[in-house]
Amino acid sequence: MDETGFRISILNRKIIIIYLNTKAVYLADPNNRESLTAIETIFARGKAITLFLILKGEILVEAHFDNDLDTELVFAISSTGYINNALSLKYIKHFHNQTY
């Protein structure tokens, strides 16, 4: 198991091409980004179980997830975006269901 935290919306080596008469360009502020935690597990024989993502927030709005993501992907939320005791138990149950 590996728990990895990363930040969303980091600007890194962006090239922006604009029209000559453009008065302003708005970019996401690199100091204004959210954290999330991805927990990934790969067995010794090379099989991986479904990814477990922890987002910062209070509720998940289903309409925000209308995309091409894996349908088995597990989303969880915490007030910090990091794992806590309740989410640890949820992950253990997820792990058990994927391996049994």
Summary of the structure (lengths in Angstrom):
residues: 100
radius of gyration: 17.8
end to end distance: 16.4
largest distance: 61.4
contacts: 196
relative contact order: 0.20
helix: 19%
strand: 24%
